[in-house]
Amino acid sequence: MKNLAKIVFLVIVLTNMNLFSQKSQRDLDNYRNPDKRGINVFEAPKDTVLAPFKDVYVRMGGASALQFQSLSHSNSGAVALKEIGGNFNLATANLDMDVVLGKGLRMHLRTYLSSRHHPEPYVKGGYIQIDNLDFIKEGFMENFMKYATVKIGHMENNYGDAHFRRSDNAQALFNPFVGNLIMDAFTTEVGAEFYYRKNGFISMIGISNGKLNQDVANPDTGGASFLAKFGYDKQINDDFRFRLTGSLYNTGRVRTSYLYSADRAGSRYYLVLEPETATPSANFRSGRYNPNLTNQIRAIMINPFVRYKGWEFFGTYENATGKNAAEADNRTATQWALESIYRFGKDENLYIGARYNTVDSEERNGDNIEISRFNLSGGWFLTKNMLLKMEYVSQKHSGYNAASIFDGGKFDGFMLETVISF
């Protein structure tokens, strides 16, 4: 309750700062809109013309999501599974704050008000985005800054393109499915990213401290993570868009990386293939796979995206190599995902889609495991801020030893999700 009171107080103070001067137009410069217009937007766009700066402007927004789950699961029977049935999951909520501090200068902050792992509010992260340097001197490096962007903060790392389409707790409007990928690459670290975009080409280099939880104790556990992305994104004509990017994430000497376990919001598939003692908050990664590569990770991701009229294709190839601190040799995990979406109806307010996702990985105990998932999905945008979607999911596990809860493990069934984002 103390955390909630602090957040409410902060919201009231910051809202009142600009209560009487806020304009009715909520669109910002260099900003991915949180509604239907933000679909298939990856990095925040680079606007060529910026609005004149008059005063600090606070944009308050947020999202909420609720699912009805009807899934069944089974395994070989060596380890008993939690009994589950059809019902509603915990409603999740986000609070977003975007503050215009100057011409081309903006702060973003996201707070999870309610999530599967943390029913109490906590800050996901935030950053400063710099697209113009007039705050230093009017016209300073303006020709260079037409194409450059700098982000600094404790923020979501821009590794790969899949994280732009995933559900981020309650912000599930950009995800055409209910669940994220099996091996869900997502982490928040303190760092900086530098972008340069021109004539469709995208380049980014970044560095972070490689730590999910920030503190000054145990200094030998720190280090640096390096990120890079290069690609091309072009609207060829009115009907056809093509994007292709390659990304790198390298932890260097970081002792414990959370690249595949940092999402504290939790997965959408509650309590699937979990033991009888499991609870939704403690066992919050149900249905996902964490390869436990916590030391000296080198991960690459390649993402093609093609859109022709109402049809779009998005692909993911990912290869991660690393080890646990107690291991002598590296292990490898490989992921593939193929998505096909067709959008139709008035203003493309309807869509149907399918996704096939596989992971092959070497386990610490020597098992060579494989996980496959198939999704069918359909969605209806009631308004640009409201989405109703339904999904059929089927996931299977193989290659696990007889003592594992995942031996012969599988789950399938239907998910219904409603999302509001503004």
C-alpha positions in Angstrom: 0.0 0.0 0.0 2.9 2.3 0.7 4.2 1.9 -2.9 0.7 2.5 -4.3 0.3 5.7 -2.2 3.6 7.0 -3.5 2.6 6.4 -7.1 -0.8 8.0 -6.7 0.8 11.0 -5.0 3.4 11.3 -7.8 0.7 11.1 -10.5 -1.4 13.8 -8.8 1.6 16.1 -8.5 2.8 15.7 -12.0 -0.6 15.9 -13.5 -1.4 19.1 -11.7 1.9 20.6 -12.9 0.3 20.8 -16.4 -3.4 20.3 -15.7 -4.6 23.5 -17.3 -2.1 23.7 -20.1 -2.4 20.2 -21.5 -3.4 20.1 -25.1 -6.1 17.8 -26.4 -3.7 16.2 -28.8 -1.9 13.4 -27.1 0.5 12.4 -29.9 4.2 13.2 -29.1 7.2 13.6 -31.3 9.4 10.5 -31.9 6.8 8.4 -30.1 5.2 4.9 -30.7 1.6 5.4 -30.0 0.2 2.9 -27.5 -3.0 2.3 -29.5 -3.6 0.5 -32.8 -1.4 3.0 -34.7 1.6 1.5 -32.9 1.2 -1.9 -34.5 4.2 -2.9 -36.7 6.2 0.1 -35.3 9.5 -1.1 -34.0 11.9 1.6 -32.7 10.1 4.8 -32.0 9.9 6.7 -35.3 12.3 9.5 -36.1 10.2 12.6 -37.0 11.7 15.0 -39.5 9.8 18.0 -38.1 9.5 18.6 -34.4 6.9 20.6 -32.6 8.1 23.8 -31.0 8.6 23.5 -27.2 6.5 25.7 -25.0 6.4 24.1 -21.6 6.8 20.8 -19.8 4.1 18.5 -21.0 3.0 15.3 -19.2 1.2 12.5 -21.0 -0.4 10.0 -18.7 -1.4 6.7 -20.3 -1.7 3.0 -19.4 -3.0 -0.4 -20.2 -5.0 -3.2 -18.7 -5.4 -6.8 -19.8 -7.5 -9.7 -18.7 -7.5 -13.3 -19.9 -9.9 -16.3 -19.6 -7.9 -19.5 -19.6 -9.1 -22.9 -20.6 -6.0 -25.1 -20.9 -5.3 -28.7 -20.0 -1.9 -30.3 -19.4 -0.3 -33.7 -19.0 3.1 -35.5 -18.8 4.5 -39.0 -18.4 3.2 -39.2 -14.8 6.5 -39.5 -13.0 5.9 -36.1 -11.4 2.4 -35.0 -10.5 1.0 -31.9 -12.1 -1.0 -29.1 -10.5 -4.7 -29.5 -11.2 -6.0 -26.6 -13.3 -9.3 -25.7 -14.9 -11.0 -22.9 -16.8 -11.3 -19.5 -15.2 -10.0 -15.9 -15.3 -6.4 -15.0 -14.7 -5.3 -12.0 -12.6 -6.1 -8.7 -14.3 -2.9 -6.8 -15.1 -2.4 -3.1 -15.4 0.4 -0.6 -16.5 0.8 3.1 -15.8 2.8 5.0 -18.4 4.2 8.5 -18.0 5.8 10.4 -20.9 7.2 13.8 -20.2 8.3 16.3 -22.9 11.2 18.1 -21.3 12.3 20.1 -24.4 12.4 20.1 -28.1 13.2 16.5 -29.1 13.8 15.6 -25.4 11.5 13.2 -23.7 11.3 11.0 -20.6 9.5 7.7 -20.4 8.5 5.7 -17.3 6.5 2.5 -17.0 5.1 1.1 -13.8 3.5 -2.3 -13.4 0.5 -1.6 -11.2 -0.5 -5.3 -11.1 1.3 -8.3 -12.6 1.3 -12.0 -12.1 4.6 -12.1 -10.2 4.1 -8.8 -8.3 0.5 -8.0 -7.3 1.9 -4.8 -5.8 3.1 -1.8 -8.0 6.7 -1.6 -9.0 8.7 0.3 -11.7 9.6 -1.6 -14.8 12.1 1.1 -15.9 12.5 4.3 -17.7 14.7 6.4 -20.0 15.6 9.7 -21.5 15.3 9.9 -25.3 17.3 12.6 -27.0 16.4 13.5 -30.7 17.5 17.1 -30.6 20.3 19.1 -28.9 18.7 22.5 -28.7 18.8 22.2 -24.9 22.6 22.6 -25.3 22.5 25.4 -27.9 19.9 26.2 -30.5 20.8 24.5 -33.8 23.6 22.5 -32.1 24.5 19.5 -34.5 21.1 19.8 -36.0 22.1 18.2 -39.3 23.5 15.2 -37.5 20.6 14.9 -35.1 18.1 14.6 -38.0 19.2 11.0 -38.1 20.5 10.3 -34.6 18.8 9.3 -31.4 20.2 8.6 -27.9 18.5 6.7 -25.2 19.8 6.6 -21.6 18.3 4.9 -18.6 17.3 1.7 -16.7 15.4 0.4 -19.7 14.4 -2.5 -21.9 17.3 -3.5 -24.0 16.8 -3.3 -27.8 18.0 -6.8 -28.6 16.2 -8.2 -31.6 12.8 -7.2 -33.0 10.6 -9.8 -31.3 10.4 -7.7 -28.1 8.5 -5.0 -30.0 5.7 -7.5 -30.7 5.6 -9.2 -27.3 3.1 -8.5 -24.4 4.7 -6.3 -21.8 2.5 -7.1 -18.8 -0.7 -5.3 -19.6 0.5 -3.7 -22.8 -0.6 -6.6 -25.1 -2.2 -4.6 -27.9 0.9 -5.0 -30.2 0.9 -8.8 -29.8 -1.4 -10.6 -32.3 -1.2 -13.6 -30.0 -1.8 -14.1 -26.3 1.6 -15.6 -25.3 5.1 -14.5 -26.1 7.8 -16.7 -27.6 8.9 -19.8 -25.8 12.4 -18.5 -25.2 11.4 -14.9 -24.3 14.4 -12.6 -24.7 13.7 -9.5 -22.5 15.7 -7.7 -19.9 16.0 -4.3 -18.3 19.5 -2.9 -17.5 21.1 0.4 -16.9 22.8 1.6 -20.1 22.7 3.8 -23.2 21.9 3.1 -26.9 22.9 5.2 -29.8 20.9 5.1 -33.1 21.6 6.4 -36.6 18.9 6.0 -39.2 19.0 7.2 -42.8 17.4 6.2 -46.1 15.9 3.1 -44.5 19.1 1.8 -42.9 19.1 1.3 -39.2 22.2 1.0 -37.0 22.4 0.9 -33.2 25.2 0.3 -30.7 24.6 0.1 -26.9 26.2 -0.8 -23.7 24.7 -1.6 -20.3 26.0 -2.7 -16.9 24.5 -6.2 -17.4 22.6 -6.2 -14.1 18.9 -6.6 -13.6 18.9 -5.6 -9.9 21.0 -2.6 -9.3 23.3 -2.3 -6.2 26.9 -1.5 -5.3 27.5 -4.6 -3.3 29.4 -7.6 -4.8 31.3 -5.5 -7.3 32.8 -8.6 -8.9 29.4 -9.6 -10.2 29.2 -6.6 -12.5 30.5 -6.0 -16.0 29.3 -4.8 -19.3 26.8 -6.1 -21.9 27.2 -4.9 -25.4 24.4 -4.6 -27.9 24.3 -3.9 -31.6 21.6 -3.9 -34.3 21.9 -3.3 -38.0 19.1 -3.5 -40.6 17.0 -2.0 -43.3 13.3 -0.9 -43.1 11.6 0.6 -46.1 8.1 1.3 -47.3 8.8 0.3 -50.9 5.4 1.5 -52.1 1.8 2.0 -50.7 1.3 -1.8 -50.6 4.7 -3.3 -49.7 7.0 -2.8 -46.7 10.2 -4.8 -46.1 12.3 -4.9 -42.9 15.3 -7.1 -42.0 17.5 -6.7 -38.9 20.2 -8.6 -37.2 21.0 -8.1 -33.5 23.8 -9.0 -31.1 23.8 -9.3 -27.3 27.2 -10.1 -25.6 27.6 -10.1 -21.8 31.4 -10.1 -21.7 32.4 -10.8 -18.0 28.9 -10.4 -16.5 28.5 -13.2 -14.0 24.7 -13.5 -14.0 22.7 -12.4 -17.0 18.9 -12.5 -17.0 18.3 -12.2 -20.7 15.8 -15.1 -20.7 14.5 -14.7 -17.1 14.2 -11.0 -16.5 10.4 -10.6 -17.2 9.0 -10.3 -13.7 5.5 -9.7 -15.1 5.1 -13.4 -15.8 3.7 -15.5 -18.7 0.2 -15.7 -19.9 -0.2 -19.5 -19.5 -0.9 -19.9 -15.8 0.3 -23.0 -14.0 0.8 -25.2 -17.1 3.3 -28.1 -16.4 3.9 -27.0 -12.9 4.0 -29.2 -9.7 1.2 -29.6 -7.2 2.8 -27.0 -4.9 3.0 -24.3 -7.5 1.4 -20.9 -7.1 0.7 -18.3 -9.9 3.1 -15.7 -8.4 6.0 -18.0 -7.5 5.8 -20.1 -10.6 5.3 -17.2 -12.9 7.2 -18.4 -16.0 4.8 -21.3 -16.9 5.1 -22.4 -20.5 8.4 -20.5 -21.2 11.9 -21.9 -21.4 14.9 -20.5 -19.7 18.2 -22.1 -21.0 20.0 -20.8 -17.8 22.8 -19.3 -19.8 23.8 -16.8 -17.1 27.5 -16.3 -17.9 29.4 -15.1 -21.0 26.3 -15.1 -23.2 26.6 -14.4 -26.9 23.2 -14.2 -28.5 22.2 -13.3 -32.0 18.7 -12.7 -33.4 17.7 -12.2 -37.0 14.2 -10.9 -37.8 12.6 -10.5 -41.2 9.3 -8.6 -41.6 7.3 -8.3 -44.8 3.9 -6.6 -45.2 1.9 -6.7 -48.4 -1.4 -5.0 -48.3 -3.2 -6.8 -45.4 -0.8 -9.7 -45.1 2.3 -9.7 -42.9 5.0 -12.1 -42.1 7.4 -11.9 -39.1 10.2 -14.3 -38.4 12.7 -15.0 -35.7 15.9 -16.9 -35.7 17.9 -16.9 -32.4 21.0 -18.6 -31.3 22.4 -18.2 -27.8 25.6 -19.6 -26.5 26.9 -19.5 -22.9 27.0 -21.3 -19.6 26.2 -21.3 -16.0 28.9 -19.9 -13.6 29.4 -23.5 -12.3 29.9 -25.0 -15.8 33.2 -25.4 -17.7 31.8 -25.7 -21.2 29.4 -23.6 -23.2 25.9 -24.8 -24.2 23.7 -23.6 -27.1 20.0 -22.9 -27.5 18.4 -22.2 -30.8 14.9 -20.8 -31.5 12.8 -20.4 -34.6 9.5 -18.6 -34.9 7.3 -18.0 -38.0 4.3 -15.7 -37.8 1.7 -15.0 -40.5 -1.0 -12.4 -40.0 -3.8 -11.3 -42.2 -5.6 -8.0 -41.3 -8.9 -7.1 -43.0 -12.2 -5.3 -42.5 -12.9 -1.6 -42.0 -9.5 0.0 -41.2 -8.1 -3.5 -40.7 -10.0 -3.9 -37.4 -10.0 -7.7 -37.8 -7.2 -10.2 -38.1 -6.4 -13.9 -38.1 -3.0 -15.4 -37.6 -0.8 -18.4 -37.0 2.6 -18.9 -35.4 4.9 -21.9 -35.2 7.7 -21.7 -32.6 10.4 -24.2 -31.7 13.4 -24.4 -29.3 16.3 -26.9 -29.4 18.6 -26.7 -26.4 21.4 -28.5 -24.5 20.5 -28.8 -20.8 23.0 -28.7 -18.0 22.3 -32.4 -17.2 23.1 -33.4 -20.7 19.6 -33.7 -22.1 19.0 -32.4 -25.6 15.5 -31.1 -25.4 13.0 -29.8 -28.0 9.9 -27.7 -27.3 7.4 -26.8 -30.1 4.4 -24.6 -29.9 1.6 -23.9 -32.4 -0.8 -20.9 -32.1 -3.9 -19.9 -34.0 -5.3 -16.5 -33.2 -8.0 -14.0 -34.2 -8.6 -10.5 -33.1 -11.1 -7.7 -33.3 -10.3 -4.0 -32.6 -13.5 -2.6 -31.1 -11.8 0.8 -31.2 -8.2 1.8 -31.8 -7.7 1.5 -28.0 -9.6 -1.8 -27.4 -8.7 -5.3 -28.6 -10.4 -8.6 -28.1 -8.4 -11.7 -29.2 -8.8 -15.4 -29.0 -6.1 -18.0 -29.3 -5.7 -21.8 -29.6 -2.3 -23.0 -28.3 -0.7 -26.4 -28.3 2.8 -27.0 -26.8 4.9 -30.2 -26.6 8.1 -31.1 -24.9 10.5 -33.9 -25.8 14.0 -35.1 -24.9 13.7 -34.7 -21.1 14.8 -37.5 -18.8 12.2 -39.6 -16.9 12.6 -37.7 -13.7 11.7 -34.3 -15.2 8.2 -32.8 -14.9 8.5 -32.0 -18.6 9.0 -35.6 -19.7 6.2 -36.2 -22.2 4.9 -32.8 -21.2 2.2 -31.0 -23.2 -0.6 -28.5 -22.9 -3.3 -27.2 -25.2 -6.5 -25.3 -25.2 -8.0 -21.8 -25.6 -7.2 -18.4 -24.3 -9.4 -15.3 -24.5 -7.9 -11.9 -23.8 -9.2 -8.3 -23.7 -6.8 -5.4 -23.9 -7.2 -1.7 -23.4 -4.3 0.7 -24.1 -4.2 4.4 -24.3 
